[in-house]
Amino acid sequence: HLEKHPGTDIKIEQPPADEQFSLLRSEICHWEMLRGMPETEKTYLGQILQMLNALPLLRILRPETCTINSLQLSLAEYLHAQKQKAK
C-alpha cells in the first residue's frame, strides 16, 4: 500500500493484520459494489484472506518528491533485511 507523507524519508512497515485486510480490500474493489453481489462478496473476501495468508502486505510511506529509483532501493533494502531476520 503506497501513501505520501510530509516527511523526507521513505518508511516501510507491516500494518497490523486487521488493518492489512482493510487496506487490501479498499485497494482492489469498492465495498459498495460488493454489497449488491452477495456471492461475489463472499468469494472476494475469501480471496483477500488467502492473499494475506500467503504474502505480507506492506505500507510504504513516501515523500511527495520521491523518485522511483529511491523507492525501489528502499524496498530492496527492507526486503533484504527481513530475509536476514528470518534466517
C-alpha positions in Angstrom: 0.0 0.0 0.0 1.6 3.2 -1.2 1.0 6.5 0.6 2.5 10.0 0.6 3.6 11.7 3.8 5.1 15.1 4.6 8.5 13.8 5.6 11.6 13.5 3.5 12.4 9.8 4.1 10.8 6.6 2.9 9.2 4.5 5.6 8.2 0.8 5.1 6.1 -1.0 7.7 3.8 -4.0 8.0 0.5 -2.9 9.4 -1.5 -5.0 11.9 -3.5 -7.9 10.4 -6.9 -6.2 10.8 -5.6 -3.1 9.1 -3.9 -5.2 6.3 -7.3 -6.7 5.5 -9.0 -3.2 5.2 -6.1 -1.8 3.2 -6.2 -4.6 0.6 -9.9 -4.6 0.4 -10.0 -0.9 -0.3 -7.3 -1.1 -2.9 -8.9 -3.7 -5.1 -12.7 -3.0 -5.2 -15.2 -0.5 -3.9 -17.0 -2.0 -0.9 -20.4 -0.6 -2.1 -20.2 -2.5 -5.4 -19.9 -5.8 -3.5 -23.0 -5.3 -1.3 -25.2 -5.8 -4.4 -23.5 -9.1 -5.2 -23.5 -11.3 -2.1 -22.0 -14.4 -3.7 -19.2 -12.3 -5.3 -18.6 -10.6 -1.9 -18.1 -13.9 -0.1 -15.6 -15.2 -2.8 -13.8 -11.8 -2.8 -13.3 -11.7 1.0 -12.0 -15.3 0.9 -9.5 -14.3 -1.8 -8.3 -11.4 0.3 -7.7 -13.7 3.2 -5.8 -16.2 1.0 -3.6 -13.4 -0.3 -2.8 -12.1 3.2 -2.0 -15.6 4.5 0.4 -16.1 1.5 2.1 -12.7 1.4 2.8 -9.8 3.8 1.2 -6.5 3.0 3.5 -3.5 3.4 2.6 0.1 3.9 5.1 2.3 2.1 5.1 6.0 3.1 7.0 8.2 0.6 7.7 11.9 0.4 6.0 13.9 -2.3 9.1 14.1 -4.5 10.3 10.5 -4.2 12.0 9.0 -7.3 11.2 5.5 -8.4 14.8 4.5 -8.1 15.0 5.6 -4.4 11.7 3.8 -3.7 13.0 0.7 -5.4 16.3 0.8 -3.4 14.5 1.3 -0.1 12.1 -1.6 -0.8 15.0 -3.9 -1.8 16.9 -3.0 1.4 13.8 -3.6 3.5 13.2 -7.0 2.0 16.8 -8.0 2.3 16.8 -7.0 6.0 13.6 -9.0 6.5 15.1 -12.0 4.8 18.2 -11.8 7.1 16.0 -11.7 10.2 14.2 -14.8 9.1 17.4 -16.8 9.0 
